[in-house]
Amino acid sequence: MIDGKTVLGLIPARGGSKGLPGKNIVELCGKPLIAWSIETALQAGCIDELAVSTDSEEIAKIAEQSGAVVPFLRPAALATDTSPSIDVMEHALDYYRGKCSKNFDFLMLLEPTSPLRETSDIDAAFEEMLAAGASSVVSVCLAENIHPAVMFRVGLDRRLESTQPGGFKAPCRQELEPTFFPEGTIYASCVKKLREHQGFYHLNTIGYIVPKWKSAEIDDIVDFLHVEAIMKHRGIAT
């Protein structure tokens, strides 16, 4: 708890994964993937309760062995490829309110596919949100390699179409305004605004900037090998 605010840390981990089968519990440098996020979150000072939302009994067992609470098995309707994240979050909040009489002030979503986050990131992002008087915070990373100003759509007959209102341009790299992309490490919001806006993005959202190496997400085997190499290079592996 920070400044008297109660925080539910929520790790969503459904059983199905097409890009990398068994993704959330595949062994990464000596631990199931989900264990990296659980162990990091359990050390965060801002999180009052850490829960895993899953539809899989196998994931639930591993999550509990790693120290997280698995208060329920997520309904199948909320564990499909197209299930909105907001529905998963509201399901967890409603469960705690209805079954446990717990009303949290904030919810922090921690995707297990971002195992490079550190405990310091979790606490710093939350503290920066409160200090800024913001209602939510989303982690972002500098878009270094591809800038929106030099991106194209491919139209009919493979004709290139500019994505920018001004049409085709080739600005010098030094002239480009820095842009950032949400990279999935941390999402947090006060519950009231989360429900009101049905998500983390609105006019009172701030960005928590993470370095490039932490921004890697695991969606397929290429991502997995990338993260594994980073962990080994930085001596993170167990």
Residue, then its C-alpha position, 0 to 999 in steps of 0.5 A: m500500500i502506498d499513500g493509503k491506496t490498495v492495489l490488486g496486482l493481476i496476472p492474466a494467463r489463459g491456457g491457450s496459445k497459438g504462437l507458442p504452445g504452453k507459453n505461460i508455463v514454458e521453462l525460461c532460464g530455469k523457471p516457468l515463464i509466469a513465475w518470473s512475473i509472480e516473483t517480481a510482483l510479490q516483492a513490490g511494495c505497492i501491491d497489496e494482493l497478487a492474483v492470477s486469472t487463468d482458465s487452466e488448472e495446470i497454470a493455476k497449480i504452477a502459479e500457486q507454487s510460485g506464490a501467487v493467489v489463484p482465487f478462481l478459474r476464469p470462465a471459458a468465455l473470458a479465455t478466448d483469443t478475442s476475450p477483451s482484457i477489460d472483461v478479464m479485469e472486471h471479472a477479477l474485481d467483481y469476484y473480490r468485491g462479491k466473494c471477498s468483500k474487498n474493494f481495491d482502489f487500483l488495479m495493476l495488470l502485469e502480463p506474464t509475457s514481459p518477464l524482464r520487468e523489475t520490481s523497481d519498475i512496478d513501484a516506480a510506475f505506480e509512484e510516478m502516477l500518483a505524483a503526477g496526479a494521473s489516473s493511470v500509467v502505461s509503460v512505453c518504449l522509445a520507437e527507435n527503429i521505425h518511426p510512424a512518419v516513414m511507415f506505409r500501407v500497402g494498397l491495391d496492386r501493392r501500391l504504397e500509401s502514406t500513413q501521414p496526412g501530408g503524404f510521402k516525405a523523407p525527413c531526416r532522422q534528426e528532425l523526427e519527433p520522438t515517439f513511443f509505443p506501449e510495450g506491455t510491461i506495466y498497466a495500472s489504473c484507479v478502478k473507477k477510471l478503468r471501469e469508466h473508460q473501459g481501459f487504461y488510455h484516456l487524457n489523464t494517462i502518463g507513460y512510464i518509460v522503460p529501456k529497449w531491453k526490457s520491452a521484449e514480449i514473448d509471443d512466439i519462439v523467436d521472442f522467446l529466444h530473444v528474451e532468453a538471450i537477454m537474460k543470459h547476457r545480463g546474468i538473470a538466468t537461474 
